[in-house]
Amino acid sequence: MAHYMHIRDTKNIKNVTLNLFQGLKNVAANFSLRFISQAKACGYTIIIFLFLLFTVHYSLLTVSYAETPNRIISLARSVTEILFAAGFGDRVVGVTNFCDYPPEAKQKPKIGGMSNPSLEAVVSLKPDIVVLTTDGNPEEFEHKLHSMKIKTHVFEAVTLPELADGIRKMGIALDAKESFNSLASGRGAVAS
């Protein structure tokens, strides 16, 4: 199942989407028979238009327009290591009981285990974003965070070939593309 970043202001996106579809409905209602026959001749144009419409709709649902997160909670050892390697260790405000590398991670507040994080501990740390994984974190926990309007990012990389892309996507979610792209390409982190 695909996971998407939670967007704080989903009402605005829903309204934009509804307005787009209402506009299409109005355009369709005003078609004349002459235009419909011409539309058959330019069917590719309509297909391209619909493709672009749904692409825009999808991007609105998967891209966050919020501020750069300064308070990050990591729910997996691998995520914690990536955050520190990218130079974001100072922004990490909570980790699992098993996050022990780098040594600085041991000093961060603990939120429980990877498979059983404490919702109360996470909420008490007032995170801007919680980074989860598809490999070990309960999906229900992500749903609980969304219901509380806490932004999440799901790190989906499970295999080595997926790692670089997963790191880049995390950079997008944390509004730090440059640092994470550099890390993903093996050049090391760029100072943020």
C-alpha positions in Angstrom: 0.0 0.0 0.0 1.4 3.4 -0.9 1.9 5.9 1.8 1.8 9.7 1.3 2.8 12.6 3.4 0.0 14.1 5.4 -0.9 17.6 4.4 -2.0 19.9 7.1 -4.5 21.9 5.0 -6.4 19.2 3.2 -9.5 21.3 3.0 -7.9 23.8 0.7 -6.6 21.0 -1.6 -10.1 19.4 -1.6 -11.6 22.7 -2.5 -9.2 23.3 -5.4 -9.8 19.8 -6.6 -13.6 20.2 -6.4 -13.4 23.6 -8.2 -11.3 21.9 -11.0 -13.9 19.2 -11.4 -16.8 21.7 -11.2 -15.1 23.7 -14.0 -14.7 20.5 -16.1 -18.4 19.7 -15.5 -19.4 23.2 -16.6 -17.3 22.9 -19.7 -18.7 19.5 -20.5 -22.3 20.8 -20.0 -21.6 23.6 -22.5 -20.3 21.4 -25.3 -22.1 21.7 -28.5 -22.6 18.8 -30.8 -20.3 20.5 -33.2 -17.5 20.8 -30.6 -18.0 17.1 -29.6 -17.5 16.0 -33.2 -14.4 18.2 -33.3 -13.2 16.7 -30.0 -13.2 13.2 -31.6 -10.7 14.6 -34.1 -8.5 15.9 -31.3 -9.0 13.0 -28.9 -5.3 13.1 -27.9 -5.7 16.6 -26.7 -8.4 15.6 -24.3 -6.5 12.6 -23.1 -3.4 14.8 -22.5 -5.6 17.4 -20.7 -7.1 14.7 -18.4 -3.6 13.2 -17.8 -2.3 16.6 -16.7 -5.4 17.3 -14.6 -4.9 14.1 -12.6 -1.2 14.6 -12.4 -1.7 18.0 -10.8 -4.4 16.5 -8.5 -1.9 13.8 -7.4 0.9 16.2 -6.8 -1.3 18.4 -4.7 -2.1 15.4 -2.5 1.5 14.2 -2.1 3.5 17.4 -1.8 3.7 19.3 1.4 3.7 23.1 1.4 4.4 23.5 5.1 7.5 25.1 6.7 10.8 23.3 7.1 10.4 20.9 10.0 12.7 21.7 13.0 11.4 19.0 15.4 11.7 15.5 13.9 10.9 12.2 15.5 12.5 9.1 14.0 10.7 5.7 14.5 13.5 3.5 13.1 17.2 3.1 13.6 17.9 3.4 9.9 16.0 6.7 9.7 17.9 8.1 12.7 21.2 7.2 11.1 20.2 8.9 7.8 19.0 12.0 9.6 22.3 12.3 11.5 24.3 11.6 8.4 22.5 14.4 6.5 23.3 16.8 9.3 19.9 16.9 10.9 20.8 15.4 14.3 20.2 18.7 16.0 16.6 18.6 14.7 15.9 15.1 16.0 13.8 15.4 19.2 12.9 11.8 19.7 14.0 8.3 18.7 13.1 4.7 19.4 14.7 2.7 22.3 16.9 0.9 19.8 18.4 4.0 18.1 22.0 3.8 19.3 24.0 5.2 16.4 25.6 7.7 16.1 26.3 7.9 19.9 24.5 11.3 20.0 21.3 9.4 19.2 21.5 7.7 22.6 21.0 11.1 24.3 17.7 11.8 22.5 14.4 11.3 24.3 13.0 7.8 23.8 9.4 7.2 22.4 9.3 3.4 22.8 9.9 0.6 20.3 9.7 0.5 16.6 6.7 -1.7 16.5 5.1 -0.2 19.7 5.9 3.5 19.9 4.1 5.5 22.6 1.6 7.9 21.1 1.7 10.0 24.3 5.6 10.2 24.2 5.5 11.3 20.5 2.7 13.9 21.1 4.5 15.3 24.2 7.6 16.1 22.1 5.5 18.3 19.8 7.1 17.1 16.5 6.8 19.0 13.2 7.1 15.7 11.5 7.4 12.0 12.4 9.4 9.8 10.0 8.2 6.2 9.9 9.1 3.2 7.8 7.0 0.6 6.0 9.2 -2.1 7.5 8.4 -2.2 11.2 6.2 0.7 12.1 2.5 0.0 12.5 0.4 1.6 9.8 -2.3 2.3 12.4 0.2 4.5 14.3 0.5 6.6 11.2 -3.3 6.9 11.0 -3.4 8.0 14.6 -0.8 10.7 14.0 -2.8 11.9 11.0 -6.0 12.1 13.0 -4.1 14.3 15.4 -2.9 16.6 12.5 0.8 15.5 13.0 2.7 15.4 9.7 4.4 12.2 8.8 6.7 10.9 6.1 7.0 7.2 5.4 10.4 6.0 4.4 9.7 3.2 2.0 13.1 2.0 1.1 13.5 -1.7 2.1 16.2 -2.9 -0.2 19.6 -1.5 -1.1 18.6 -0.4 -4.6 15.7 1.6 -3.2 17.9 3.4 -0.6 19.1 6.4 -2.6 15.6 7.2 -3.8 14.2 6.8 -0.3 16.8 9.3 1.0 16.0 11.8 -1.7 12.3 11.5 -0.9 13.0 12.1 2.8 14.9 15.3 1.7 11.8 16.5 -0.1 9.7 15.8 2.9 12.1 17.7 5.2 12.5 20.6 2.7 16.2 19.8 2.5 16.7 18.4 -1.0 20.3 19.4 -1.4 21.6 17.8 1.8 19.7 14.5 1.2 20.5 14.4 -2.5 24.2 14.8 -1.7 23.9 12.0 0.9 22.0 9.7 -1.5 24.7 10.2 -4.2 27.4 9.2 -1.8 29.0 12.7 -1.6 28.1 13.1 2.1 25.9 15.7 3.6 25.8 19.4 2.7 25.7 21.7 5.7 22.1 22.8 6.2 
